[in-house]
Amino acid sequence: MKFVYLLQIIILLIPYFFGADFTHTNLFYLIIIGIIVFVIHEGLHVLVIHQKGDISLTFSGIFFWLNTNAVLSKTRYWIFMSLPFLVLSVVPAVTSFYVSGNIKSILLCVCWINAFISGSDIYNSFLIAIKPRNSVFCRGYYHVK
């Protein structure tokens, strides 16, 4: 988890290093955007596991995560971990190159918030990618068929 915490700290500092800020956007709107991003992020996780097994949302302090008893192939588990990051961080980041003004600021804010939320997903996606091809995942463990 220390790697994840370090990644999240780096992600939080990115706007500072690039001179970007969201201060011209109302704090209330930023909080609402953060809540919406979180709900969509978790919804994308659920979409991948839908009809594969039971799902429960668990939390400890400020951290939330999904527990499931679904048995997932390596590809499906990688999609489970990566889809929210790709949809809510990569796509808005690429789209922000083609828009300007408030829309660009909102897209970059969504990218930034989701990248922070996805800290452990990013780390886990890398770990999943280096597992053997025939791996099967369940409850945080894997075995090779």
N, C-alpha and C positions, 0 to 999 in steps of 0.2 A: 504494500500500500504506500510505502514511502515514495516509490516512483510515481504513483498516481498523484500524490499530494504535490510533489515537485512539478509535475506536468500542469496541474491546476494552478499553481502559483505562477508559473511561466505564462499560462494562458491569461490569467488576470492582469499581468503586467504588459502584455502585448500592446494594448491601446496607449499606454504611457510611453513606450519606446517609439511608437510610430507617430506620436503627437496627436493621436485621435482622441476625441472625447465625446461623450454623449450628454454634456452639460446643457446644451441648448434644447434637449428633449426633457420634458417634464418627468420628474422622478416617478410619479404615479404611473405614467404610461410605460416607463421602463419596467416597473414591477409587474404590470399587467402583461407586457410582452414576455417577461420571464416566466410567468405562470402558464401562459399559453404555449410557449416553447416546451416547457416541462411536460405538459399534458400531451402535446403532439408527439414528443420524444418517446414517452412511455407507451402511447398508443401505437406507434410504429413497432415497438418491441412486441406488443401483444398481437399485432397483425401477423407477424411472422410465426408465432406459436399457436395462433388460433386453430382450434380443433386438433391439436397435437397432445395436449395434456392440461392439467390444472395449472392455474396461474394465481399467485398471490403477491401483493405489494407489501414489502417490509421496509421498515425504516429504523435507523439508529441515529439519534442526534439530528443532524441536518442531511444525512445521506439516506437515499431511497434506493431500493433495488427490487427486481422481480425474482421470485422463486417459482420454479416450475418442476414438475416431474416428467416433462416431455423428454423423450429420447430423440436427439437431433443428429443428423449427419454433420460432417465437418462443414460442408458448404452451407447448409441451412443455419448452423450455429454461427458461422462467420457473418452471414446475412443478418441474423438476429442481433449481433453485436454492432455491425457496421452500418446498417440501414439508417438509423436515426442521425448518425454523424454525416453520412453522405447526403441525405435529404435536407437536413436542417443546418449544415455548415458548409459543405462543399458547393451544393447547388446555389444557395444564396450568395456565396462568395464570388462564384463565376458570374452570376446574374448582376452583381453590383458593378461589374466593369461596364455594363451596357446601359445603366441608368444613372441619374444624378439627383441631387437635392435630398429631400427628406426620405424618399424611397431608398436611396442608397444608404443613408444613415440607419434606417430601420433594418435593412437587410444585413448590414455589418453588425448591428447590435444583436440580431437573431443568431448570426454566425458565432459571435463571441460568447453569448449566453449558452448556446448549445455546446460549443467546444468545451466550456467549463463543466457542464453537466456530463458530457461524454468522456471525461478524463479516463475513467476506468474502462470504458468501452474501447477507446483508442488503444490502450495498453493491451487489453484482452484480445482485440482483433489481431494484433501482431503475434501474440502467443498462439492463437488458434491457427494462424497461417503457417507456423513452423511445425505443427503437429503432423504426424504421418497421414497419408492420403485416406486410409480406411478407418479413420478415427470416428468414434461415436461418443457423443457428449450427453451427460445427464447429471443434473444437480452439482455442477462445477467440476465433475470428474470426467475423465475420458478413458476409453480403452480401444484397442485396435482389433478390428474383426479379423 
